[in-house]
Amino acid sequence: MEWFFQYVIFLAETVTVVLAILFVVIFIMAQRKKSAPQGNLEIKDLTLEYQDIKETMQMGVMTEAELKQFNKTQKKLKKHEKKLAKQNQKKAAEKQHDANSDGQAATGSKPTCYVLAFNGSVDAHEVEDLRQEVSAVLAVINPLDKVILKLESPGGVVHGYGLAASQLMRFRKRDIHLTAIVDKVAASGGYMMACTANEIIAAPFAIVGSIGVVAQIPNFHRLLKKNEIDVELQTAGQYKRTLTMFGENTAEGRQKFQQELEETHLLFKEFVAENRPNLNIDEVATGEHWFAIQAKEKGLVDEIGTSDDVILSQIEQYKIIEVKFHRRKKLSDRLAKNVVSGVEKLLFRNSRTGS
């Protein structure tokens, strides 16, 4: 039996060492998680990106002789730009105290057009990233700079989109020109965000409007009553609960709930009317939505166009900088996304096979 006791002791020592190592690893990971940033800010120069695309297309249709001359010209141009940038850098260092006197750098360089993108979901959780992006831009923006927001959202929860609109109002309070561009949809809460801009531009068949409020609550009271199941709901305050999912709803509760919807709708209308005073708010705040070509006639949209055309039109006058905050995703979120993606691919493959 001696060998058995020795084995037990050896096993216990091994388990103790493994547990100690695991404890140290978990502790280190926890500390890293605490100190790790929420995400990172990505800054991309779209001016250079568009110029590279343009040059690639130009070179693709040139003859060999034209290409040789083009490369020669570009080489001289880049050399000159490098020399000029060096001179400007030197001037900027000497006259740093005058750098912000007219809202531009002392080098006389182009003002900047910052491009943000918001693709909103029902719960508007993307507002946390928007908050970071707006704060980052406001930290460096000059009076002659401007902001473009590429906006896509069918709307969602009132408090979430109310906060998103408030984030964009920070530009208006600083007198920064904001352009909202809608390629597909900006309805309900999405339009609430759009109307904070100095101008709204939308693609011809983009959907805008839906200035209304909706709420839908299922009620299982009759089903529970049929199966002799009671649900006890205790509240303090007459209207702490108006409509419920499991209790028996009353006419008084329905009336109060409707009143709350009407009050929310009134706030929505007042917000839109304040930011777009030329609108006939009673005409457009019916909860209806329109295509942009129709919405322009009603004053919901200022111009018809796509985000690509608008951004390209700014390249000559502005340096185009895209700002995007990438939030660090949890391991569980990444795994869930991969699972959903895998299921979608499987279903798509099966549907194609079936056809």
C-alpha positions as CSV (number, residue, x, y, z in Angstrom):
1,M,0.0,0.0,0.0
2,E,3.0,2.3,0.3
3,W,3.1,2.9,-3.4
4,F,-0.5,4.0,-3.3
5,F,0.2,6.6,-0.6
6,Q,3.2,7.8,-2.6
7,Y,1.0,8.1,-5.7
8,V,-1.6,10.1,-3.8
9,I,1.0,12.5,-2.4
10,F,2.5,12.9,-5.9
11,L,-1.0,13.6,-7.3
12,A,-1.8,16.1,-4.6
13,E,1.5,17.9,-5.2
14,T,0.9,18.0,-9.0
15,V,-2.6,19.3,-8.6
16,T,-1.3,22.0,-6.2
17,V,1.3,23.1,-8.7
18,V,-1.2,23.2,-11.5
19,L,-3.7,25.2,-9.5
20,A,-1.0,27.6,-8.4
21,I,0.0,28.2,-12.0
22,L,-3.6,28.6,-13.1
23,F,-4.2,31.1,-10.3
24,V,-1.1,33.2,-11.4
25,V,-2.3,33.1,-15.1
26,I,-5.8,34.1,-14.2
27,F,-4.5,36.9,-12.0
28,I,-2.2,38.3,-14.7
29,M,-5.1,38.1,-17.3
30,A,-7.4,39.9,-15.0
31,Q,-4.9,42.7,-14.4
32,R,-4.3,43.0,-18.1
33,K,-8.0,43.2,-18.7
34,K,-8.3,46.0,-16.2
35,S,-5.5,48.0,-17.7
36,A,-6.4,47.3,-21.3
37,P,-7.9,50.2,-23.3
38,Q,-11.6,50.0,-24.3
39,G,-10.5,50.1,-27.9
40,N,-8.4,52.0,-30.4
41,L,-8.9,55.0,-32.7
42,E,-8.2,54.4,-36.3
43,I,-7.2,57.5,-38.4
44,K,-7.2,57.0,-42.2
45,D,-6.2,59.6,-44.8
46,L,-8.9,59.1,-47.5
47,T,-7.3,61.9,-49.7
48,L,-4.3,59.7,-50.3
49,E,-6.5,56.6,-50.8
50,Y,-8.6,58.3,-53.5
51,Q,-5.5,59.8,-55.2
52,D,-3.9,56.3,-55.3
53,I,-7.1,54.9,-56.9
54,K,-7.1,57.7,-59.5
55,E,-3.4,57.3,-60.3
56,T,-3.9,53.5,-60.7
57,M,-6.7,54.1,-63.2
58,Q,-4.8,56.7,-65.1
59,M,-1.8,54.4,-65.4
60,G,-3.9,51.5,-66.5
61,V,-5.1,53.3,-69.7
62,M,-1.7,54.8,-70.6
63,T,0.6,53.8,-73.4
64,E,4.2,52.8,-72.5
65,A,5.5,56.2,-73.5
66,E,2.8,58.1,-71.6
67,L,3.4,55.9,-68.5
68,K,7.1,56.7,-68.6
69,Q,6.4,60.4,-68.8
70,F,3.8,60.2,-66.1
71,N,6.2,58.4,-63.7
72,K,8.9,61.1,-64.4
73,T,6.4,63.9,-63.7
74,Q,5.2,62.2,-60.5
75,K,8.7,61.7,-59.3
76,K,9.5,65.4,-59.7
77,L,6.1,66.4,-58.1
78,K,6.7,64.2,-55.0
79,K,10.2,65.6,-54.6
80,H,8.8,69.1,-54.7
81,E,6.1,68.2,-52.3
82,K,8.6,66.7,-49.9
83,K,10.8,69.8,-50.1
84,L,7.7,72.1,-49.6
85,A,6.5,70.0,-46.6
86,K,10.0,70.4,-45.0
87,Q,9.9,74.1,-45.4
88,N,6.4,74.4,-44.1
89,Q,7.4,72.3,-41.1
90,K,10.2,74.7,-40.3
91,K,7.9,77.7,-40.6
92,A,5.3,76.0,-38.4
93,A,7.9,75.5,-35.7
94,E,9.0,79.1,-35.9
95,K,5.5,80.5,-35.8
96,Q,3.7,78.1,-33.6
97,H,2.1,80.8,-31.6
98,D,0.2,81.9,-34.7
99,A,-0.9,78.4,-35.7
100,N,-4.5,78.8,-34.4
101,S,-5.0,82.5,-35.1
102,D,-7.3,81.9,-38.1
103,G,-8.3,78.3,-37.3
104,Q,-5.6,76.8,-39.6
105,A,-2.0,75.8,-39.3
106,A,0.5,78.5,-40.0
107,T,1.7,76.5,-43.0
108,G,-1.4,77.5,-45.0
109,S,-2.4,73.9,-45.6
110,K,-5.9,72.8,-46.5
111,P,-8.6,72.6,-43.8
112,T,-9.7,69.1,-42.8
113,C,-12.9,67.3,-43.5
114,Y,-13.4,64.6,-40.9
115,V,-15.5,61.6,-42.0
116,L,-17.5,59.6,-39.3
117,A,-19.8,56.6,-39.9
118,F,-22.7,55.5,-37.8
119,N,-24.5,52.3,-38.6
120,G,-27.1,52.0,-35.9
121,S,-29.0,49.1,-34.5
122,V,-32.3,49.1,-32.5
123,D,-30.6,49.4,-29.1
124,A,-28.2,52.1,-30.4
125,H,-25.2,50.6,-28.6
126,E,-23.0,52.2,-31.4
127,V,-23.4,55.5,-29.6
128,E,-20.5,54.6,-27.3
129,D,-18.2,54.5,-30.3
130,L,-19.7,57.7,-31.7
131,R,-19.0,59.4,-28.4
132,Q,-15.3,58.5,-28.6
133,E,-15.1,59.7,-32.3
134,V,-16.8,63.0,-31.6
135,S,-14.6,63.7,-28.6
136,A,-11.5,62.9,-30.6
137,V,-12.4,65.2,-33.5
138,L,-13.4,68.1,-31.2
139,A,-10.0,67.8,-29.5
140,V,-8.2,68.9,-32.7
141,I,-10.7,70.5,-35.0
142,N,-10.3,74.1,-36.2
143,P,-13.1,76.6,-37.2
144,L,-12.5,76.1,-40.9
145,D,-12.7,72.4,-40.7
146,K,-15.9,70.4,-41.3
147,V,-17.5,67.0,-40.5
148,I,-19.3,64.5,-42.6
149,L,-21.4,61.8,-41.0
150,K,-22.3,58.7,-43.1
151,L,-25.5,57.7,-41.4
152,E,-27.4,54.5,-41.6
153,S,-30.2,53.5,-39.1
154,P,-33.8,52.5,-39.1
155,G,-34.2,53.9,-35.6
156,G,-34.6,52.3,-32.2
157,V,-34.9,53.1,-28.5
158,V,-35.6,56.7,-27.6
159,H,-32.9,57.1,-24.9
160,G,-30.2,55.6,-27.1
161,Y,-30.9,57.7,-30.2
162,G,-31.5,60.8,-28.0
163,L,-28.0,60.4,-26.7
164,A,-26.6,59.9,-30.3
165,A,-28.3,63.1,-31.4
166,S,-26.9,64.9,-28.4
167,Q,-23.4,63.8,-29.3
168,L,-23.8,65.3,-32.8
169,M,-25.2,68.5,-31.3
170,R,-21.7,69.0,-29.8
171,F,-20.5,70.0,-33.3
172,R,-23.4,72.5,-33.7
173,K,-22.5,74.1,-30.3
174,R,-19.0,74.7,-31.5
175,D,-20.2,76.1,-34.8
176,I,-18.6,73.2,-36.8
177,H,-20.3,72.5,-40.1
178,L,-21.9,69.1,-40.0
179,T,-23.2,67.2,-43.1
180,A,-25.3,64.1,-42.7
181,I,-25.3,61.7,-45.7
182,V,-27.8,58.9,-46.0
183,D,-27.2,56.2,-48.6
184,K,-29.9,53.7,-47.5
185,V,-32.0,54.7,-44.5
186,A,-32.2,57.2,-41.7
187,A,-35.7,56.8,-40.1
188,S,-37.2,57.5,-36.7
189,G,-34.2,57.8,-34.3
190,G,-31.9,57.8,-37.4
191,Y,-33.7,60.9,-38.7
192,M,-33.4,62.5,-35.2
193,M,-29.7,62.2,-35.6
194,A,-29.7,63.5,-39.2
195,C,-31.7,66.6,-38.4
196,T,-28.8,67.8,-36.1
197,A,-26.7,68.4,-39.2
198,N,-26.5,71.8,-41.1
199,E,-27.5,69.9,-44.2
200,I,-28.9,66.4,-45.1
201,I,-27.9,64.7,-48.3
202,A,-29.5,61.4,-49.3
203,A,-29.3,59.0,-52.2
204,P,-32.4,59.1,-54.4
205,F,-34.0,55.9,-52.9
206,A,-32.8,56.3,-49.4
207,I,-35.6,56.1,-46.8
208,V,-36.0,59.0,-44.4
209,G,-38.6,60.3,-42.0
210,S,-40.8,58.1,-39.8
211,I,-41.1,60.9,-37.2
212,G,-43.2,58.9,-34.8
213,V,-43.1,56.7,-31.7
214,V,-44.2,53.1,-31.5
215,A,-44.4,50.5,-28.7
216,Q,-45.6,47.0,-28.7
217,I,-46.1,44.8,-25.6
218,P,-47.3,41.1,-25.7
219,N,-49.7,40.1,-23.0
220,F,-49.9,36.5,-21.7
221,H,-52.6,37.1,-19.0
222,R,-55.4,35.0,-20.6
223,L,-53.0,32.1,-21.2
224,L,-51.8,32.2,-17.6
225,K,-55.3,32.5,-16.3
226,K,-56.4,29.5,-18.4
227,N,-53.6,27.4,-16.9
228,E,-54.4,28.8,-13.4
229,I,-51.1,30.6,-13.0
230,D,-51.0,33.8,-11.0
231,V,-48.5,36.6,-11.4
232,E,-48.1,39.0,-8.4
233,L,-46.9,42.5,-9.3
234,Q,-46.3,44.9,-6.4
235,T,-45.7,48.6,-7.2
236,A,-45.3,51.9,-5.3
237,G,-46.6,54.8,-7.3
238,Q,-49.8,54.9,-9.3
239,Y,-48.2,54.7,-12.7
240,K,-45.0,52.7,-11.9
241,R,-46.5,50.1,-14.3
242,T,-49.1,51.0,-17.0
243,L,-49.1,48.0,-19.3
244,T,-47.5,44.6,-18.3
245,M,-46.8,41.4,-20.1
246,F,-48.3,39.0,-17.5
247,G,-50.9,41.0,-15.5
248,E,-54.4,42.1,-16.5
249,N,-54.1,45.4,-18.3
250,T,-56.7,48.1,-17.5
251,A,-58.3,50.9,-19.5
252,E,-56.6,53.4,-17.2
253,G,-53.2,51.8,-17.8
254,R,-53.7,51.9,-21.6
255,Q,-54.7,55.5,-21.5
256,K,-51.6,56.5,-19.4
257,F,-49.3,54.4,-21.7
258,Q,-50.8,56.2,-24.8
259,Q,-50.3,59.6,-23.0
260,E,-46.6,58.7,-22.5
261,L,-46.3,57.9,-26.2
262,E,-47.9,61.2,-27.2
263,E,-45.5,63.1,-24.9
264,T,-42.5,61.3,-26.4
265,H,-43.8,62.1,-29.9
266,L,-44.2,65.8,-29.0
267,L,-40.6,66.0,-27.8
268,F,-39.5,64.3,-31.0
269,K,-41.4,66.8,-33.1
270,E,-40.1,69.8,-31.1
271,F,-36.5,68.6,-31.6
272,V,-36.9,68.2,-35.3
273,A,-38.7,71.5,-35.7
274,E,-36.0,73.3,-33.7
275,N,-33.2,72.0,-35.9
276,R,-35.1,72.2,-39.2
277,P,-37.3,75.3,-38.7
278,N,-38.4,75.4,-42.4
279,L,-40.3,72.1,-42.1
280,N,-44.0,71.9,-41.8
281,I,-43.7,69.6,-38.8
282,D,-47.4,68.6,-38.6
283,E,-47.3,67.4,-42.2
284,V,-44.2,65.2,-41.8
285,A,-44.5,64.0,-38.2
286,T,-47.2,61.4,-39.0
287,G,-44.9,58.4,-38.6
288,E,-44.7,58.0,-42.4
289,H,-41.4,57.6,-44.3
290,W,-40.5,58.6,-47.8
291,F,-37.8,58.0,-50.4
292,A,-35.3,60.9,-50.5
293,I,-36.6,62.2,-53.9
294,Q,-40.0,62.7,-52.2
295,A,-38.6,63.8,-48.9
296,K,-36.6,66.6,-50.6
297,E,-39.9,68.2,-51.7
298,K,-41.1,68.2,-48.1
299,G,-37.9,69.7,-46.8
300,L,-36.7,66.6,-44.9
301,V,-33.7,66.4,-47.2
302,D,-31.6,69.3,-48.6
303,E,-29.9,67.6,-51.6
304,I,-29.9,64.3,-53.5
305,G,-26.5,62.5,-53.7
306,T,-24.4,59.6,-52.4
307,S,-21.7,59.7,-49.8
308,D,-19.0,58.8,-52.4
309,D,-19.9,61.8,-54.6
310,V,-20.0,64.2,-51.7
311,I,-16.6,63.1,-50.3
312,L,-15.0,63.1,-53.7
313,S,-16.3,66.7,-54.3
314,Q,-14.4,67.8,-51.1
315,I,-10.9,66.6,-52.1
316,E,-9.8,69.7,-53.8
317,Q,-10.7,72.0,-50.9
318,Y,-10.1,69.7,-47.9
319,K,-7.9,67.0,-46.5
320,I,-10.2,64.1,-46.0
321,I,-9.6,62.2,-42.8
322,E,-11.7,59.2,-41.7
323,V,-12.0,58.6,-37.9
324,K,-13.2,55.3,-36.6
325,F,-13.2,54.0,-33.0
326,H,-12.8,50.2,-32.8
327,R,-14.1,48.9,-29.5
328,R,-12.2,45.9,-28.1
329,K,-14.7,43.0,-28.3
330,K,-15.1,40.4,-25.6
331,L,-14.1,36.8,-26.3
332,S,-17.7,35.7,-25.9
333,D,-18.9,38.3,-28.5
334,R,-16.2,37.2,-31.0
335,L,-17.2,33.5,-30.5
336,A,-20.9,34.4,-30.9
337,K,-20.2,36.4,-34.1
338,N,-18.2,33.5,-35.6
339,V,-21.0,31.0,-34.7
340,V,-23.7,33.3,-36.3
341,S,-21.5,33.8,-39.4
342,G,-20.9,30.1,-39.7
343,V,-24.6,29.3,-39.5
344,E,-25.4,32.0,-42.1
345,K,-22.8,30.5,-44.5
346,L,-24.2,27.0,-43.9
347,L,-27.8,28.1,-44.6
348,F,-26.7,30.1,-47.7
349,R,-24.8,27.1,-49.0
350,N,-27.8,24.8,-48.4
351,S,-30.2,27.2,-50.0
352,R,-28.0,27.4,-53.1
353,T,-27.6,23.7,-53.2
354,G,-31.4,23.2,-52.9
355,S,-32.0,25.6,-55.8
